[in-house]
Amino acid sequence: MNKLNPSIKYHLLVGLFFALWGFLFMYMVKPFSDQTTGFIFWIRSSIGFNLIAFITYGLIAVIQKAIFEKIQRWSVGLEVSTLLFFYIIHTIGTFALYKSPIINGGYTFLEWNTEIMLRAAIVNLTILAIARSYLIKLIPEKEDTLTIKGDNKLDILKIKKAELICVSNAQNYVEIFYTQSNTLHSKLIRTSLRNLKAEFNFLLQVHRSHLINPTHFKSWKDSNTIYLTEIELPVSKTFNKELLSA
């Protein structure tokens, strides 16, 4: 599972689906037996609990997006951890609402967890896991191709992300270094390093005149110079820490 659609809007759709499912689940199952029952209770609890579910899932979506963009992968372990974290936050949030004056429920936290949440989790987390799995498969995996455009409409370069080595400033242009068929190539495009860094956030700035693709970093020559694939570049003290922490 190395693919995860990082767009929050798609995951919020899953959160909305899960909240609507929870609303129907509570209506059909009516899980409470602590005398806090009745139509008013059902309306308050269903809306409140499932609103918390939606907000919690939105929080999870933001966190997992940050993790995915940092490590550029997803795994079964991370997926299980995501569902477990969702369960913990959702349990605490719903219990706080349940004990509030809005509902004033009678269960203790232990009873709430064993009588309600653990039983519901068997069904609900399964539904959530299926929905997330379907979402991941539903969203087409984007091609790993970069389209680098200059100010001129005819000024364009399409290469694979893995082929891009670095980008260097060349007055009003940038020089893009890339490798194809084990051969080093370069192309001048009229744009700026600032524009490229904003467009391609994986690029790492090592000098005011140079951006690199971190996957092509090989080693340090000395404290001021690095080796990339077939290229040697200076590193300024301003960006030294950024490279060391990458």
C-alpha positions, 0 to 999 in steps of 0.5 A, a space after each residue: 500500500 504505497 499509494 494514498 490520495 493525499 487530497 483532503 476533499 476526497 477523505 472528507 467525503 469518506 468522513 461524511 459517508 461514515 457520519 451518515 452511516 453512523 446516523 443510520 446505524 444508531 437508528 437501526 441498532 438503538 444501542 443504549 440501555 441506560 434509560 437515556 432513550 427516546 426520540 429527543 435523545 436519539 436526535 441529539 446523540 445521533 447528530 452530535 456523535 456523528 458530527 464528532 465523527 466527521 470532525 475527527 475524520 477531518 483531523 485524521 485527513 489533515 494529519 495523514 496528508 502531512 505524513 504522506 507528503 513527508 515520507 511519500 509512501 503509505 503502508 498497512 501499519 500506517 493505515 492501522 494506526 490511522 484507524 486506531 487513532 480515529 477510534 481513540 479520538 472519536 471515543 473520547 469526543 463522543 464520551 465527552 458529549 455523552 456526559 455533557 448537559 446536552 445528553 447527560 448519559 449514565 455510563 462511566 467511561 469504561 462502560 461507554 467503551 465496552 458497552 457501546 464503542 467496542 461493539 460498534 467498532 466491529 461494524 463501523 471500523 470495518 465500514 470505514 476501512 472498506 471505504 478508505 480502501 475503495 477511495 485509494 483504488 478509486 482515485 487514479 494514480 497520477 503519472 510520475 511525470 513533471 511538466 516544466 513550463 517557461 514564460 514562453 508557451 513553447 518553452 516546455 520540458 516533460 520528464 519523469 520526476 526520478 530523472 530530474 537532478 537539479 535546477 540552477 539559476 541562469 540569469 533570467 532563465 533556469 537550467 534544468 539538469 536531468 538524466 535519460 538513458 544514463 546520459 546527462 542532459 540540460 535545458 534552459 527555460 525562462 522562469 525562476 527558481 522561486 516559481 519552480 520551488 513553489 510548483 514542485 515542493 519536493 525540490 530542496 534548496 541548497 543554495 540561492 542559485 540551486 534546487 535539487 531533487 533529494 533522491 539524486 543526492 549521493 554524498 558530501 564532498 566537504 562542508 560546502 559541496 555535495 555530489 549529485 548524480 553526475 553533478 557537483 554543487 555548492 551548498 550555502 550555510 543558509 540551507 545547510 541545515 535543511 539538507 542535513 535534515 532531509 
